Amino acid sequence: MLAVDSLVWIAALSVLSVVVLLLIVIAPWKRVRDERPLDPEIEARLLLGEDPDEIDRDIASRQQGSAPVAKLRRDDEPS
């Protein structure tokens, strides 16, 4: 009788563990799929072990140095 009770508890805990594991894996899945992928250059630099703050500064300095598209219109040029 004691062996049957132990078997029931072990089976119940096993099923509960599998359910909890599935919830941990499946629950955030939609949020993960909705994220935009990283730029290939940024992803490569992160995988190579570069400092994320340094990558961020490099990208910000590149964007700051380029002219916005609105400033490149021909309408604004003096004749």
N, C-alpha and C positions, 0 to 999 in steps of 0.2 A: 504494500500500500504506500509506503514511504517512497519507493522508487518511482511509482506512477506520479506522485505529487511533484517530485523533483523533475521528472521529465516534462511535465506540464509547465513548470516554472521556466525551465531552460528553453523550451519551445516558445513560450510567450515572450521572454526577453529577447530571443533571437529575432522574432518577427518584429518586435518593437524597435530593435536596433536597425533592422533593414529599413523600416518605415522612416525613422529619423534620418538615416543616411540619405535616403532618396529625397527627403524634404530639404536637406542641406544642399544637395547637388542641384536639384531641379528648381527650387524656389527663385534663386537669382538669375536663372538662365535668360529670361526675356530682357532683363535689364542689361545683361552682358551683350546680347545680340544687338541691342539698340545703340550701343556706343559706336561712335565713328572710329574707324581704324586709324592707327598712328601713321604719320608720314613715314615712308620707307627709310629716309635718311635718319630721322629721329629714332626709329625702331632699331636700326643698325647700330647707331651710336650708343644706345642704351644697352644693347646686347653685348657690345664690346667693352662695357664697364665704365663708360664716361660718366662724369658727375651730372645728374639731371639739372642742377642749377646752372652749370656751365653751358649746357645745351640750350637752356631757356634764354640765357643772356646772348648767346650767339644768334639764335633765331630772332630775338627782339632787336638786336643791333642791325641785322639784315633788313628787317621790315621797316625800321626807322630810317635807314639810309635810302630806301627806294621812294620814289614819288608816288603819291596816291593816283589812281586812275583818273580822278576828276581833274587833276592838274595837267593832264596830258592832252586835253581836248584842244583842237585847232581853233575853236571859237575864241579862246582867250588870248591868242597870239596877236601882238600889235601888227598893224599893216604897214 
